[in-house]
Amino acid sequence: MAIPDFQKTMLPALKAVAAKDVSASKEVIAQVIKHFNLSQQEIEALLPSKTQRIIDNRVNWALSYMFKASLIDRPSRGKYSITELGKKVVKDNPSELSTSYLMQFESFNKWKLVENNADAASPAVTNLIVESPSDPLEQIESNYQNLKSSVVDELLRTVRSIDPTDFEKLVLELLKKMGYGAKDYESIIHSGKTADGGIDGEISQDYLGLDMIYIQVKRYAEDNAVGRPAIQQFVGSLNERKAKKGIFITSSYFAQPAKEYVDKVDVKIVLIDGHRLAELMYDYNLGVETVQTFEVKRVNSDFFED
């Protein structure tokens, strides 16, 4: 089954809290996982930011919303207990809980009113947070990923339109930003010659040039795949130099025989296709600029502990 959204975790989370005098959030999460019989893959699934498990995030938001509705209390950091109102809800045994269900409780409505007043200029944002099946953090991360995907696609279209020589220089600049090359001197060289033997750039990882990485770059159209022959030529150029490391970068994609061939050769070759290239440019701020920054904060409970 799919990982339940944060609203669907509310009722089993409330019942888990009700089962003990005081429950730690980890215990509640474990009970929710058991209730939905989640697979190991679903349990280990992470948010797009890779900072937290999805199920942990959703249950914690469910607990937070139920706390706003006074169904549960927080006797200490990371611990929860059932309130009299929460006991009544468990006794009533609704089929499920949701943000709409919680709106019948005065404390939840007061919290929502405060949120609306804090964002009176844009009430739709607050309504989205309260009514959406996705929790607020997931909404933010999802919107961020959509924006990133749009920029990455635009980057890739732009990269495919530039001069091949400029494309080679761009790739070498990216590798420099990623930390390749020895420090404090020109250790990344653009070959840029027609008789380069299939090598478009060289990276010296140390001052004496004992650890060398060679680069091959192909600026191809979207539907023009890099096949096995191109990789074989690159491997031959590496063997001529007695090299053990190579990076092959294209603006298109690699055909399956090319990928399979790379796994069979003795030299270490990293393949970077167009989409991955654009993602790396985005991540290392090459060809993009930051127009706005948001910080997501939470209360530091440790600060308030004695």
C-alpha contacts under 8 A as a table, 3 or more apart, distances in Angstrom:
res1	aa1	res2	aa2	distance
1	M	38	L	7.12
2	A	42	E	7.54
3	I	38	L	7.27
3	I	42	E	6.34
3	I	55	I	7.04
4	P	7	Q	7.88
4	P	8	K	5.80
4	P	9	T	6.49
4	P	36	F	7.94
4	P	55	I	7.92
5	D	8	K	5.51
5	D	9	T	6.68
5	D	58	R	6.56
5	D	133	P	6.08
5	D	134	S	6.20
5	D	135	D	7.73
6	F	9	T	5.21
6	F	10	M	6.72
6	F	58	R	4.40
6	F	59	V	5.96
6	F	61	W	6.55
6	F	62	A	5.54
6	F	133	P	6.76
6	F	134	S	6.58
6	F	135	D	6.18
7	Q	10	M	5.35
7	Q	62	A	6.30
7	Q	97	L	6.48
7	Q	98	S	5.04
7	Q	99	T	6.96
7	Q	133	P	6.26
8	K	11	L	6.86
8	K	96	E	6.80
8	K	97	L	6.78
8	K	98	S	7.10
9	T	12	P	5.75
9	T	13	A	5.91
9	T	32	V	6.69
9	T	58	R	7.35
9	T	59	V	6.06
9	T	62	A	6.54
10	M	13	A	5.09
10	M	14	L	6.01
10	M	59	V	7.24
10	M	62	A	5.19
10	M	63	L	7.06
10	M	66	M	7.51
10	M	96	E	7.64
10	M	97	L	5.81
10	M	98	S	7.18
11	L	14	L	5.03
11	L	15	K	6.21
11	L	96	E	5.83
11	L	97	L	5.51
12	P	15	K	5.05
12	P	16	A	6.08
12	P	31	Q	7.58
12	P	32	V	5.87
12	P	35	H	6.99
13	A	16	A	5.00
13	A	17	V	6.31
13	A	28	V	5.85
13	A	29	I	7.32
13	A	31	Q	7.33
13	A	32	V	6.01
13	A	59	V	7.13
13	A	62	A	7.61
13	A	63	L	7.27
14	L	17	V	5.15
14	L	18	A	6.18
14	L	63	L	7.82
14	L	71	L	7.91
14	L	72	I	7.66
14	L	82	I	7.64
14	L	86	G	7.51
14	L	90	V	7.57
15	K	18	A	4.89
15	K	19	A	6.23
15	K	90	V	6.70
16	A	19	A	5.27
16	A	20	K	7.42
16	A	23	S	7.83
16	A	28	V	5.62
16	A	31	Q	6.29
16	A	32	V	7.64
17	V	20	K	6.03
17	V	21	D	7.70
17	V	22	V	7.03
17	V	23	S	5.71
17	V	28	V	6.56
17	V	72	I	7.83
17	V	80	Y	6.51
17	V	81	S	5.86
17	V	82	I	5.99
18	A	21	D	7.18
18	A	81	S	6.92
18	A	82	I	5.30
18	A	86	G	7.96
18	A	87	K	7.07
18	A	90	V	8.00
20	K	23	S	6.15
20	K	81	S	7.54
21	D	81	S	5.96
21	D	82	I	7.49
22	V	79	K	6.36
22	V	80	Y	5.53
22	V	81	S	4.82
22	V	82	I	7.94
23	S	27	E	6.27
23	S	28	V	6.72
23	S	79	K	5.48
23	S	80	Y	5.20
23	S	81	S	6.37
24	A	27	E	5.25
24	A	28	V	6.52
24	A	78	G	5.75
24	A	79	K	4.44
24	A	80	Y	6.27
25	S	28	V	5.06
25	S	29	I	6.18
25	S	60	N	7.39
25	S	78	G	5.72
25	S	79	K	6.12
25	S	80	Y	7.17
26	K	29	I	5.08
26	K	30	A	6.17
27	E	30	A	5.08
27	E	31	Q	6.35
28	V	31	Q	5.16
28	V	32	V	6.27
28	V	59	V	7.94
29	I	32	V	5.08
29	I	33	I	6.18
29	I	55	I	7.52
29	I	56	D	6.40
29	I	59	V	6.27
30	A	33	I	5.12
30	A	34	K	6.24
31	Q	34	K	4.97
31	Q	35	H	6.03
32	V	35	H	4.94
32	V	36	F	6.31
32	V	59	V	7.85
33	I	36	F	5.44
33	I	37	N	5.88
33	I	38	L	5.62
33	I	43	I	7.43
33	I	55	I	7.89
34	K	37	N	4.88
34	K	38	L	6.86
38	L	42	E	5.89
38	L	43	I	6.27
39	S	42	E	5.14
39	S	43	I	6.17
40	Q	43	I	4.97
40	Q	44	E	6.14
41	Q	44	E	5.28
41	Q	45	A	6.13
42	E	45	A	5.22
43	I	53	R	7.29
43	I	54	I	7.77
43	I	55	I	6.58
44	E	53	R	6.16
44	E	54	I	7.88
45	A	53	R	5.71
45	A	54	I	5.96
45	A	55	I	7.79
46	L	49	S	7.63
46	L	50	K	5.28
46	L	51	T	7.07
46	L	52	Q	5.65
46	L	53	R	4.25
46	L	54	I	5.13
47	L	50	K	5.17
47	L	51	T	6.57
47	L	52	Q	5.93
47	L	53	R	6.07
47	L	54	I	5.34
47	L	138	E	7.38
47	L	141	E	7.87
48	P	51	T	7.95
48	P	141	E	6.59
48	P	142	S	7.61
48	P	145	Q	7.63
49	S	52	Q	7.75
49	S	141	E	7.17
50	K	53	R	7.62
52	Q	56	D	7.01
52	Q	57	N	6.70
53	R	56	D	5.30
53	R	57	N	6.33
54	I	57	N	5.17
54	I	58	R	6.21
55	I	58	R	5.15
55	I	59	V	6.13
56	D	59	V	5.37
56	D	60	N	6.07
57	N	60	N	5.25
57	N	61	W	6.27
58	R	61	W	5.18
58	R	62	A	6.20
58	R	135	D	6.61
59	V	62	A	4.90
59	V	63	L	6.17
60	N	63	L	5.06
60	N	64	S	6.13
61	W	64	S	4.89
61	W	65	Y	6.18
61	W	135	D	6.59
62	A	65	Y	5.23
62	A	66	M	6.20
63	L	66	M	5.14
63	L	67	F	6.03
63	L	72	I	7.78
64	S	67	F	5.06
64	S	68	K	6.36
65	Y	68	K	5.02
65	Y	69	A	6.40
65	Y	99	T	7.79
65	Y	108	F	7.93
66	M	69	A	4.90
66	M	70	S	6.24
66	M	71	L	5.38
66	M	72	I	6.16
66	M	102	L	7.56
67	F	70	S	4.94
67	F	71	L	5.86
67	F	72	I	5.06
67	F	73	D	6.02
67	F	74	R	7.78
68	K	71	L	7.77
68	K	107	S	6.35
68	K	108	F	5.22
68	K	111	W	6.80
69	A	72	I	7.83
69	A	102	L	6.19
69	A	103	M	7.93
69	A	105	F	5.97
69	A	106	E	7.37
69	A	107	S	5.28
69	A	108	F	4.27
69	A	109	N	7.92
70	S	73	D	6.73
70	S	83	T	7.00
70	S	85	L	6.95
70	S	86	G	7.26
70	S	105	F	7.99
70	S	107	S	6.52
70	S	108	F	7.49
71	L	82	I	6.45
71	L	83	T	5.54
71	L	84	E	7.52
71	L	85	L	5.45
71	L	86	G	3.94
71	L	87	K	7.69
71	L	89	V	7.89
72	I	80	Y	6.49
72	I	81	S	5.60
72	I	82	I	4.54
72	I	83	T	5.12
72	I	86	G	6.09
73	D	80	Y	5.58
73	D	81	S	5.24
73	D	82	I	6.23
73	D	83	T	6.33
74	R	77	R	6.91
74	R	78	G	7.42
74	R	79	K	5.71
74	R	80	Y	4.71
74	R	81	S	6.40
75	P	79	K	6.27
75	P	80	Y	6.34
75	P	81	S	6.99
76	S	79	K	5.37
76	S	80	Y	7.52
77	R	301	S	6.49
82	I	86	G	5.67
82	I	87	K	6.50
83	T	86	G	4.92
83	T	87	K	6.19
84	E	87	K	5.01
84	E	88	K	6.33
85	L	88	K	5.11
85	L	89	V	6.43
86	G	89	V	5.09
86	G	90	V	6.31
87	K	90	V	5.10
87	K	91	K	6.14
88	K	91	K	4.98
88	K	92	D	6.11
89	V	92	D	5.04
89	V	93	N	6.34
89	V	94	P	7.34
90	V	93	N	5.04
90	V	94	P	7.53
94	P	97	L	7.05
97	L	101	Y	5.87
97	L	102	L	7.34
98	S	101	Y	5.05
98	S	102	L	6.34
99	T	102	L	5.03
99	T	103	M	6.42
99	T	130	V	6.22
99	T	131	E	6.14
100	S	103	M	5.29
100	S	104	Q	7.71
100	S	131	E	7.04
101	Y	104	Q	6.15
102	L	105	F	5.76
102	L	108	F	6.49
103	M	106	E	7.45
103	M	108	F	5.97
103	M	109	N	5.69
104	Q	108	F	7.79
104	Q	109	N	7.49
105	F	108	F	5.54
105	F	109	N	6.41
106	E	109	N	5.15
106	E	110	K	6.13
107	S	110	K	5.04
107	S	111	W	6.24
108	F	111	W	5.10
108	F	112	K	6.18
109	N	112	K	4.95
109	N	113	L	6.03
110	K	113	L	5.01
110	K	114	V	6.28
111	W	114	V	5.14
111	W	115	E	6.27
112	K	115	E	4.98
112	K	116	N	6.12
112	K	130	V	7.91
113	L	116	N	5.03
113	L	117	N	6.14
114	V	117	N	5.12
114	V	118	A	6.10
115	E	118	A	5.06
115	E	119	D	6.35
115	E	126	T	6.65
116	N	119	D	5.16
116	N	120	A	5.50
116	N	123	P	5.84
116	N	126	T	6.11
117	N	120	A	4.89
119	D	122	S	5.51
119	D	123	P	5.93
119	D	125	V	7.84
119	D	126	T	7.11
120	A	123	P	5.38
122	S	125	V	5.84
122	S	126	T	7.49
123	P	126	T	5.27
123	P	127	N	6.29
124	A	127	N	5.04
124	A	128	L	6.04
125	V	128	L	5.10
125	V	129	I	6.45
126	T	129	I	5.13
126	T	130	V	6.35
127	N	130	V	5.14
127	N	131	E	5.84
127	N	132	S	7.94
128	L	131	E	5.38
128	L	132	S	5.43
129	I	132	S	5.83
129	I	135	D	7.01
129	I	136	P	5.63
132	S	135	D	7.11
134	S	138	E	6.22
134	S	139	Q	6.18
135	D	138	E	5.46
135	D	139	Q	6.30
136	P	139	Q	5.08
136	P	140	I	6.33
137	L	140	I	5.13
137	L	141	E	6.18
138	E	141	E	5.01
138	E	142	S	5.83
139	Q	142	S	5.08
139	Q	143	N	6.09
140	I	143	N	5.24
140	I	144	Y	6.13
141	E	144	Y	4.97
141	E	145	Q	6.13
142	S	145	Q	5.12
142	S	146	N	6.24
143	N	146	N	5.06
143	N	147	L	6.22
144	Y	147	L	5.12
144	Y	148	K	6.08
145	Q	148	K	4.98
145	Q	149	S	6.00
146	N	149	S	5.11
146	N	150	S	6.30
147	L	150	S	5.18
147	L	151	V	6.37
148	K	151	V	5.17
148	K	152	V	6.04
149	S	152	V	5.07
149	S	153	D	6.14
150	S	153	D	5.24
150	S	154	E	6.35
151	V	154	E	5.07
151	V	155	L	6.08
151	V	282	Y	7.92
152	V	155	L	4.98
152	V	156	L	6.20
152	V	275	H	7.48
152	V	278	A	5.44
152	V	279	E	5.91
152	V	282	Y	6.70
153	D	156	L	5.19
153	D	157	R	6.34
153	D	275	H	7.69
153	D	278	A	7.50
154	E	157	R	5.15
154	E	158	T	6.23
155	L	158	T	5.12
155	L	159	V	6.10
155	L	278	A	5.92
155	L	287	G	7.61
156	L	159	V	5.04
156	L	160	R	6.23
156	L	251	S	7.30
156	L	274	G	6.55
156	L	275	H	6.75
156	L	277	L	7.92
156	L	278	A	5.51
157	R	160	R	5.34
157	R	161	S	6.66
158	T	161	S	5.29
158	T	162	I	6.80
159	V	162	I	5.61
159	V	167	F	6.99
159	V	251	S	7.25
160	R	219	R	6.51
160	R	220	Y	6.95
160	R	221	A	6.48
160	R	222	E	7.79
160	R	251	S	6.19
162	I	166	D	6.55
162	I	167	F	6.39
163	D	166	D	5.16
163	D	167	F	6.14
164	P	167	F	4.86
164	P	168	E	6.34
164	P	218	K	7.80
164	P	219	R	5.91
165	T	168	E	5.12
165	T	169	K	6.43
165	T	192	G	6.94
166	D	169	K	5.04
166	D	170	L	6.06
167	F	170	L	4.99
167	F	171	V	6.27
167	F	219	R	6.78
168	E	171	V	5.23
168	E	172	L	6.45
168	E	190	H	7.59
168	E	192	G	7.80
168	E	200	D	7.04
168	E	217	V	6.15
169	K	172	L	5.18
169	K	173	E	6.18
169	K	190	H	6.86
170	L	173	E	5.07
170	L	174	L	6.24
171	V	174	L	5.07
171	V	175	L	6.36
171	V	217	V	7.80
171	V	249	I	7.90
172	L	175	L	5.10
172	L	176	K	6.25
172	L	188	I	7.02
172	L	190	H	7.31
172	L	201	G	7.23
173	E	176	K	5.05
173	E	177	K	6.30
174	L	177	K	5.03
174	L	178	M	6.21
174	L	280	L	7.84
174	L	281	M	6.68
174	L	284	Y	7.48
174	L	286	L	6.77
175	L	178	M	4.93
175	L	179	G	6.57
175	L	180	Y	5.65
176	K	179	G	5.30
176	K	180	Y	5.21
176	K	181	G	6.63
176	K	188	I	7.36
177	K	180	Y	7.40
177	K	284	Y	6.58
178	M	284	Y	6.88
180	Y	203	I	7.18
180	Y	205	Q	6.79
181	G	187	S	5.29
181	G	188	I	6.04
181	G	203	I	5.53
181	G	204	S	5.31
181	G	205	Q	4.53
181	G	206	D	7.12
182	A	185	Y	6.97
182	A	186	E	7.98
182	A	187	S	5.78
182	A	204	S	6.15
182	A	205	Q	4.67
182	A	206	D	4.90
182	A	207	Y	6.21
183	K	187	S	7.60
186	E	189	I	7.28
187	S	202	E	7.87
187	S	203	I	5.76
187	S	204	S	5.08
187	S	205	Q	7.26
187	S	207	Y	7.94
188	I	201	G	7.09
188	I	202	E	5.68
188	I	203	I	4.51
188	I	204	S	6.44
189	I	201	G	5.46
189	I	202	E	5.13
189	I	203	I	6.49
190	H	200	D	6.12
190	H	201	G	4.50
190	H	202	E	6.69
191	S	196	D	6.76
191	S	199	I	7.02
191	S	200	D	5.01
191	S	201	G	5.15
191	S	202	E	7.40
192	G	196	D	7.34
192	G	200	D	5.68
192	G	201	G	7.50
193	K	196	D	5.21
193	K	200	D	7.48
194	T	197	G	7.94
195	A	198	G	7.75
196	D	199	I	5.33
196	D	200	D	6.79
197	G	237	S	5.86
198	G	216	Q	6.33
198	G	233	Q	6.70
198	G	234	F	5.60
198	G	237	S	6.16
199	I	202	E	7.65
199	I	214	Y	6.50
199	I	215	I	5.81
199	I	216	Q	5.13
199	I	234	F	7.27
199	I	237	S	7.07
200	D	214	Y	7.66
200	D	215	I	5.64
200	D	216	Q	5.07
200	D	217	V	6.28
201	G	214	Y	5.87
201	G	215	I	4.90
201	G	216	Q	6.80
202	E	212	M	7.00
202	E	213	I	5.89
202	E	214	Y	4.65
202	E	215	I	6.11
203	I	212	M	5.65
203	I	213	I	4.97
203	I	214	Y	6.24
203	I	215	I	7.93
204	S	207	Y	7.17
204	S	208	L	7.94
204	S	209	G	5.12
204	S	210	L	7.47
204	S	211	D	6.05
204	S	212	M	4.79
204	S	213	I	6.57
205	Q	209	G	6.70
205	Q	210	L	7.65
205	Q	211	D	5.36
205	Q	212	M	6.06
205	Q	213	I	7.57
206	D	209	G	5.43
206	D	210	L	6.52
206	D	211	D	6.19
207	Y	210	L	7.89
209	G	212	M	6.12
212	M	243	A	7.02
212	M	245	K	7.14
213	I	243	A	7.42
213	I	244	K	7.71
213	I	245	K	5.12
213	I	246	G	5.40
213	I	247	I	7.38
214	Y	238	L	7.42
214	Y	243	A	7.83
214	Y	245	K	6.61
214	Y	246	G	4.80
214	Y	247	I	6.35
215	I	246	G	5.71
215	I	247	I	4.82
215	I	248	F	5.84
215	I	249	I	7.62
216	Q	234	F	7.08
216	Q	246	G	7.77
216	Q	247	I	6.36
216	Q	248	F	4.81
216	Q	249	I	6.31
217	V	248	F	5.94
217	V	249	I	4.89
217	V	250	T	5.76
218	K	248	F	8.00
218	K	249	I	6.34
218	K	250	T	4.65
218	K	251	S	6.70
219	R	250	T	5.58
219	R	251	S	5.12
219	R	252	S	7.29
220	Y	224	N	5.95
220	Y	225	A	7.59
220	Y	250	T	6.63
220	Y	251	S	5.54
220	Y	252	S	5.49
221	A	224	N	5.34
221	A	251	S	7.04
221	A	252	S	5.96
222	E	225	A	7.73
222	E	251	S	7.12
222	E	252	S	4.81
222	E	253	Y	7.52
223	D	252	S	6.75
223	D	253	Y	7.98
224	N	252	S	6.33
224	N	253	Y	7.45
225	A	252	S	6.03
225	A	253	Y	5.13
225	A	254	F	5.38
225	A	255	A	5.69
226	V	230	A	6.59
226	V	231	I	7.89
226	V	250	T	7.59
226	V	252	S	7.42
226	V	253	Y	6.18
226	V	254	F	4.74
226	V	255	A	5.87
226	V	258	A	7.20
227	G	230	A	5.84
227	G	231	I	6.94
227	G	254	F	6.30
227	G	255	A	5.26
227	G	256	Q	7.87
227	G	257	P	6.77
227	G	258	A	5.21
228	R	231	I	5.16
228	R	232	Q	6.12
228	R	255	A	7.36
228	R	257	P	5.67
228	R	258	A	3.99
228	R	259	K	7.74
228	R	261	Y	6.76
229	P	232	Q	4.97
229	P	233	Q	6.22
229	P	258	A	7.73
230	A	233	Q	5.19
230	A	234	F	6.35
231	I	234	F	4.99
231	I	235	V	6.18
231	I	258	A	6.41
231	I	261	Y	7.83
231	I	262	V	7.56
232	Q	235	V	5.05
232	Q	236	G	6.19
233	Q	236	G	5.03
233	Q	237	S	6.34
234	F	237	S	5.10
234	F	238	L	6.31
235	V	238	L	5.01
235	V	239	N	6.15
235	V	267	V	7.59
236	G	239	N	5.06
236	G	240	E	6.26
237	S	240	E	5.15
237	S	241	R	6.60
238	L	241	R	5.21
238	L	242	K	6.10
238	L	243	A	4.99
238	L	244	K	7.06
238	L	245	K	7.79
238	L	246	G	7.40
239	N	242	K	4.73
239	N	243	A	5.94
239	N	244	K	7.90
240	E	243	A	7.63
243	A	246	G	7.83
243	A	267	V	7.47
244	K	266	D	7.74
244	K	267	V	4.64
244	K	268	K	5.93
245	K	267	V	5.96
245	K	268	K	4.88
245	K	269	I	5.91
246	G	267	V	7.62
246	G	268	K	6.27
246	G	269	I	4.68
246	G	270	V	6.41
247	I	269	I	5.52
247	I	270	V	4.81
247	I	271	L	6.14
247	I	272	I	7.56
248	F	269	I	7.07
248	F	270	V	6.21
248	F	271	L	5.06
248	F	272	I	6.27
249	I	271	L	6.07
249	I	272	I	4.76
249	I	273	D	5.98
249	I	274	G	7.65
249	I	277	L	7.61
250	T	253	Y	6.55
250	T	272	I	6.47
250	T	273	D	5.13
250	T	274	G	5.65
250	T	277	L	7.93
251	S	273	D	5.96
251	S	274	G	3.87
251	S	275	H	7.53
251	S	277	L	7.39
252	S	273	D	5.91
252	S	274	G	4.92
252	S	275	H	7.85
253	Y	273	D	4.91
253	Y	274	G	6.22
254	F	258	A	6.21
254	F	259	K	6.66
254	F	271	L	7.94
254	F	273	D	6.70
255	A	258	A	5.40
255	A	259	K	6.66
256	Q	259	K	5.11
256	Q	260	E	6.22
257	P	260	E	5.06
257	P	261	Y	6.07
258	A	261	Y	5.14
258	A	262	V	6.42
259	K	262	V	5.33
259	K	263	D	6.80
259	K	271	L	7.99
260	E	263	D	5.38
260	E	264	K	6.89
261	Y	264	K	5.29
261	Y	265	V	6.73
262	V	265	V	5.69
262	V	268	K	7.97
262	V	269	I	6.54
265	V	268	K	7.68
272	I	276	R	5.94
272	I	277	L	6.16
273	D	276	R	5.43
273	D	277	L	6.05
274	G	277	L	5.00
274	G	278	A	6.23
275	H	278	A	5.22
275	H	279	E	6.25
276	R	279	E	5.00
276	R	280	L	6.18
277	L	280	L	5.16
277	L	281	M	6.25
278	A	281	M	5.00
278	A	282	Y	6.22
279	E	282	Y	5.03
279	E	283	D	6.15
280	L	283	D	4.98
280	L	284	Y	5.96
281	M	284	Y	5.27
281	M	285	N	5.79
281	M	286	L	4.82
281	M	287	G	6.77
281	M	288	V	7.72
282	Y	285	N	5.20
282	Y	286	L	6.33
282	Y	287	G	7.54
282	Y	288	V	6.49
283	D	286	L	7.97
285	N	288	V	5.52
285	N	289	E	6.74
290	T	293	T	7.39
300	N	303	F	5.59
300	N	304	F	7.47
301	S	304	F	5.49
301	S	305	E	6.64
302	D	305	E	5.10
